[in-house]
Structure formats: structure tokens, C-alpha cells
């Protein structure tokens, strides 16, 4: 009977530590920005992604117009590296389009470290526009 209690206590402690560790990892990898909490006014979806394979970072952003009548979509995509307690831009790319969607993909050689992408999108409808900032998950190399 005593052995069962020990197993239950050890299991409970393990689960508590596992759940705490998972919550910390999520908060580190997924910075909350206002675009995750609000509906977009002029676009339907913005995705920013990053993968690193053998020292090459592959970055991309996709923006889709919600109703097909935006007059312009502009995006600047930043590759950022974490160092000294903050994120710094190491490379950026920009693209504009008069179409109802924008897709951009690039690669960049990287050194060891922790990286993410930051996409700043401006979607125009006539003289009005909305600005959306979207981050990718973090990747370590």
C-alpha cells in the first residue's frame, strides 16, 4: 500500500513539472501580439514561418486579402536573432503587391543561435490601412 502512494506522489510531481515546463516553453516561443487577439480589418490571414536546416534559415510570409478589394499589400519580413536578452534584425526583405495576396520566401545562412521572423504587413483599402505584426515560432540552430 505504501509503495502505491509513493508511485502516485512521484507521478504527480512529474506531471506538475512537465506541465510547468510546457507552459514556459509556449510563452517563450509564442510572443503575444495584438494581431493574435483581434480580427483583421482588411486581410483574412497572415502567417510567418521559419525553419533552419544545416545552417540555412528558410523564412516565409503569406498574406491573404479577406474580401478581395484591398488596393495594396506591403510587407517587410525580418529575420531576427536573440542575443544579450533582446532580438535584433539580421536581415530583411520587402515586397509590395496590388494583388489580393502576397507571398514571400527567402533563405539566409545563419550561425548557431536562436532565431525568429517578424513580419510587418500593411494592408491598404483606398486611403485607409491596417498594420499587422506577426512573429514565427522560434528556432534554435
C-alpha positions as CSV (number, residue, x, y, z in Angstrom):
1,X,0.0,0.0,0.0
2,X,2.8,2.4,0.9
3,X,4.5,1.6,-2.4
4,X,1.4,2.7,-4.3
5,X,1.4,6.0,-2.5
6,X,5.0,6.7,-3.4
7,X,4.3,5.9,-7.1
8,X,1.3,8.3,-7.0
9,X,3.3,11.1,-5.4
10,X,6.2,10.7,-7.8
11,X,3.8,10.6,-10.8
12,X,2.0,13.8,-9.6
13,X,5.3,15.6,-9.1
14,X,6.5,14.5,-12.6
15,X,3.2,15.7,-14.2
16,X,3.4,19.0,-12.3
17,X,7.0,19.7,-13.6
18,X,6.1,18.6,-17.1
19,X,3.0,20.9,-17.3
20,X,5.1,23.8,-15.8
21,X,7.9,23.3,-18.4
22,X,5.4,23.1,-21.3
23,X,3.8,26.4,-20.2
24,X,7.2,28.1,-20.0
25,X,8.2,26.8,-23.5
26,X,5.0,28.1,-25.0
27,X,5.4,31.6,-23.5
28,X,9.0,31.8,-24.8
29,X,8.2,30.6,-28.3
30,X,4.9,32.4,-29.0
31,X,5.1,36.1,-28.2
32,X,1.7,37.5,-28.0
33,X,0.9,40.4,-30.3
34,X,-2.3,42.3,-31.0
35,X,-2.8,40.5,-34.3
36,X,-3.4,37.2,-32.4
37,X,-6.1,38.8,-30.3
38,X,-8.1,40.9,-32.8
39,X,-9.8,40.2,-36.1
40,X,-8.0,41.7,-39.1
41,X,-9.9,44.5,-40.9
42,X,-8.6,44.1,-44.4
43,X,-6.9,40.7,-44.6
44,X,-8.1,37.2,-43.8
45,X,-4.8,35.6,-42.7
46,X,-1.2,36.4,-42.0
47,X,1.3,33.6,-41.4
48,X,5.0,33.9,-40.8
49,X,7.3,30.9,-40.7
50,X,10.9,29.9,-40.1
51,X,12.8,26.7,-40.4
52,X,16.6,26.1,-40.1
53,X,18.4,23.2,-41.7
54,X,22.1,22.7,-41.8
55,X,22.8,26.4,-41.2
56,X,20.3,27.8,-43.7
57,X,17.3,29.6,-42.4
58,X,14.2,29.5,-44.7
59,X,11.8,32.3,-44.0
60,X,8.4,33.0,-45.5
61,X,5.3,35.1,-45.0
62,X,1.8,34.7,-46.6
63,X,-0.9,37.3,-46.5
64,X,-4.4,36.8,-47.9
65,X,-7.0,39.5,-48.5
66,X,-10.2,39.0,-46.7
67,X,-12.7,40.2,-49.3
68,X,-10.6,40.8,-52.4
69,X,-10.8,44.5,-52.5
70,X,-7.7,45.8,-50.9
71,X,-5.8,48.2,-53.1
72,X,-2.3,47.2,-51.9
73,X,-0.5,44.8,-49.6
74,X,3.0,45.7,-48.4
75,X,5.2,43.6,-46.2
76,X,8.7,43.7,-44.6
77,X,9.9,40.4,-43.3
78,X,12.8,40.4,-40.7
79,X,15.0,37.6,-39.7
80,X,15.9,38.2,-36.1
81,X,18.5,36.7,-33.7
82,X,18.2,36.5,-29.9
83,X,21.3,37.8,-28.2
84,X,22.0,39.6,-24.9
85,X,18.4,39.4,-23.8
86,X,16.9,41.0,-26.9
87,X,16.0,40.4,-30.5
88,X,18.0,42.1,-33.3
89,X,17.3,42.2,-37.0
90,X,20.0,40.5,-39.0
91,X,18.3,40.6,-42.5
92,X,15.1,42.0,-44.0
93,X,13.2,41.7,-47.3
94,X,10.3,43.8,-48.6
95,X,7.6,43.3,-51.1
96,X,4.5,45.2,-52.3
97,X,1.7,44.0,-54.5
98,X,-1.6,45.3,-55.9
99,X,-3.0,41.7,-55.9
100,X,-5.2,40.3,-53.2
101,X,-2.5,38.1,-51.7
102,X,1.2,38.3,-51.0
103,X,3.7,35.5,-50.6
104,X,7.4,35.9,-50.0
105,X,10.1,33.3,-49.3
106,X,13.9,33.7,-48.8
107,X,16.9,31.9,-47.3
108,X,19.9,33.1,-45.3
109,X,22.9,31.4,-43.9
110,X,23.0,31.6,-40.1
111,X,25.4,30.8,-37.3
112,X,24.5,29.0,-34.1
113,X,21.8,30.7,-32.1
114,X,18.1,31.3,-31.6
115,X,16.1,32.9,-34.4
116,X,12.5,34.0,-35.3
117,X,10.9,36.0,-38.1
118,X,8.9,39.2,-37.7
119,X,6.5,40.3,-40.5
120,X,5.1,43.8,-40.6
121,X,2.2,43.9,-43.0
122,X,0.3,47.0,-44.2
123,X,-2.9,46.2,-46.0
124,X,-4.4,49.2,-47.8
125,X,-8.0,49.8,-48.8
126,X,-8.2,53.1,-50.6
127,X,-6.6,55.7,-48.3
128,X,-7.1,53.6,-45.1
129,X,-4.8,50.8,-44.0
130,X,-4.1,48.4,-41.1
131,X,-0.7,47.4,-39.8
132,X,-0.2,43.8,-38.6
133,X,2.9,42.4,-36.9
134,X,3.2,38.7,-36.9
135,X,6.0,36.5,-35.4
136,X,7.0,33.0,-36.3
137,X,7.9,30.4,-33.7
138,X,11.5,30.5,-32.5
139,X,14.1,28.1,-33.9
140,X,17.5,27.2,-32.5
141,X,20.4,26.1,-34.5
